[in-house]
Each structure stands twice: as C-alpha cells, then as structure tokens.
Amino acid sequence: MRHLKRRSGLTYRQLEERAEERGDVLPRSTLADVLSGRTMPRPDVLTASVRACGSGEREAEWLRARERIVEARAGAAEPPRSPAAAHRRARKRVLSASPTASWRRAREATT
C-alpha cells in the first residue's frame, strides 16, 4: 500500500479528498496508521485507498491479498516459550490460586 501511495504522488490530504469525491471515507489519520504498519486496514479503508490512488480496477486483488494475510495471522501458532518462562507462569498461577492468596484477595476486597 505504501508503494501504491508513493506511486500516486498524492499526499494524505489529497487521498482523503479524492476518496470523498468518489463517495468513500478515507481519514488521513487512519491511512497513516495503516501505511505505518500499526493497523491492518479494514476492507472499506483498503478499497477507498486503492480507488483514491487510481488502481480501482485492482480492488478485488487487494481484498484477496488482505484476506490471505488475515487468514495467515489467524492460523499462526503462538511462538514457542522458553522452559523458564513457562515455569514462571505456572508458578504464578499456583501462587495466585493458593488459599493464602485467595484469603488475601477476599480481605482486600472488604477493606
């Protein structure tokens, strides 16, 4: 998407205005978040951006690519954890479930 924007030669504001002319909503702050990699574009933001950049004929291709990314992220396994980290988490669960911890939480809730 960054390449598409760069190729268009338009600013965020110009893209926002172009999208508005086409009846789309493309807030420049949202576009900036997407292009920086902070967020995954919603389908409507993606299509508005593609249209505003002048590549509306490739809209379906962009949407399919987005779906592939979403599916890959959903299917990605959680990264393996070190044995030490797993031990610390297990110990924390045990300690928080102990009678003393339960009693302490109950007492703090009443005071």
C-alpha positions as CSV (number, residue, x, y, z in Angstrom):
1,M,0.0,0.0,0.0
2,R,2.9,2.3,0.7
3,H,4.2,1.7,-2.8
4,L,0.7,2.5,-4.2
5,K,0.5,5.7,-2.3
6,R,4.1,6.7,-3.3
7,R,3.3,5.9,-7.0
8,S,0.2,8.1,-6.9
9,G,2.3,11.1,-5.8
10,L,-0.6,12.3,-3.6
11,T,-0.5,13.5,0.0
12,Y,-2.7,12.0,2.7
13,R,-4.9,15.0,2.5
14,Q,-5.2,14.7,-1.3
15,L,-6.1,11.0,-1.0
16,E,-8.7,11.8,1.6
17,E,-10.2,14.4,-0.8
18,R,-10.1,12.0,-3.8
19,A,-11.8,9.3,-1.8
20,E,-14.5,11.8,-0.7
21,E,-15.1,12.7,-4.3
22,R,-15.8,9.1,-5.1
23,G,-18.1,8.7,-2.1
24,D,-15.6,6.8,0.1
25,V,-14.4,7.7,3.5
26,L,-10.6,7.6,4.0
27,P,-9.5,9.6,7.0
28,R,-5.9,10.6,6.6
29,S,-5.1,9.6,10.2
30,T,-6.4,6.1,9.5
31,L,-4.4,5.9,6.3
32,A,-1.3,7.0,8.1
33,D,-1.8,4.3,10.8
34,V,-2.3,1.6,8.1
35,L,0.7,2.7,6.0
36,S,3.0,2.8,9.1
37,G,2.0,-0.8,9.8
38,R,0.3,0.0,13.1
39,T,-3.0,-1.4,12.0
40,M,-4.5,-3.8,9.4
41,P,-6.7,-1.9,7.0
42,R,-10.4,-2.6,7.2
43,P,-11.8,-3.7,3.8
44,D,-13.6,-0.4,3.3
45,V,-10.4,1.6,4.1
46,L,-8.4,-0.7,1.7
47,T,-10.8,-0.2,-1.2
48,A,-11.1,3.5,-0.6
49,S,-7.3,3.8,-0.6
50,V,-6.8,1.7,-3.7
51,R,-9.5,3.7,-5.6
52,A,-8.1,7.1,-4.4
53,C,-4.6,6.0,-5.6
54,G,-6.1,5.3,-9.1
55,S,-5.9,1.5,-9.0
56,G,-9.6,0.8,-8.6
57,E,-9.5,-1.9,-11.2
58,R,-7.3,-4.0,-8.9
59,E,-9.6,-3.6,-5.9
60,A,-10.6,-7.3,-5.8
61,E,-7.0,-8.4,-6.0
62,W,-6.1,-6.2,-3.0
63,L,-9.0,-7.5,-1.0
64,R,-7.9,-11.1,-1.7
65,A,-4.4,-10.3,-0.6
66,R,-5.8,-8.8,2.7
67,E,-7.8,-11.9,3.3
68,R,-4.8,-14.1,2.8
69,I,-2.9,-12.0,5.4
70,V,-5.8,-12.2,7.9
71,E,-6.0,-15.9,7.5
72,A,-2.3,-16.4,7.9
73,R,-2.2,-14.3,11.0
74,A,-5.2,-16.3,12.5
75,G,-3.5,-19.6,11.7
76,A,-0.1,-18.6,13.0
77,A,1.0,-20.7,16.0
78,E,1.9,-19.0,19.2
79,P,5.7,-18.6,19.3
80,P,7.4,-21.3,21.5
81,R,8.1,-20.2,25.0
82,S,11.3,-20.9,26.9
83,P,11.0,-23.5,29.7
84,A,12.0,-20.9,32.3
85,A,9.2,-18.6,31.1
86,A,6.7,-21.4,31.2
87,H,7.8,-22.3,34.8
88,R,7.4,-18.7,35.9
89,R,3.9,-18.5,34.5
90,A,2.9,-21.9,36.1
91,R,4.4,-20.8,39.5
92,K,2.4,-17.5,39.3
93,R,-0.8,-19.5,38.6
94,V,-0.2,-21.8,41.5
95,L,0.6,-19.0,43.9
96,S,-2.4,-16.9,42.9
97,A,-4.6,-19.9,43.4
98,S,-3.3,-20.8,46.8
99,P,-5.6,-20.5,49.8
100,T,-3.5,-17.7,51.3
101,A,-3.7,-15.7,48.1
102,S,-7.5,-16.2,47.9
103,W,-7.9,-15.2,51.5
104,R,-5.7,-12.1,51.0
105,R,-7.8,-11.1,47.9
106,A,-11.0,-11.5,49.8
107,R,-9.8,-9.5,52.7
108,E,-8.6,-6.7,50.4
109,A,-12.0,-6.6,48.7
110,T,-13.7,-6.0,52.1
111,T,-11.4,-3.2,53.3
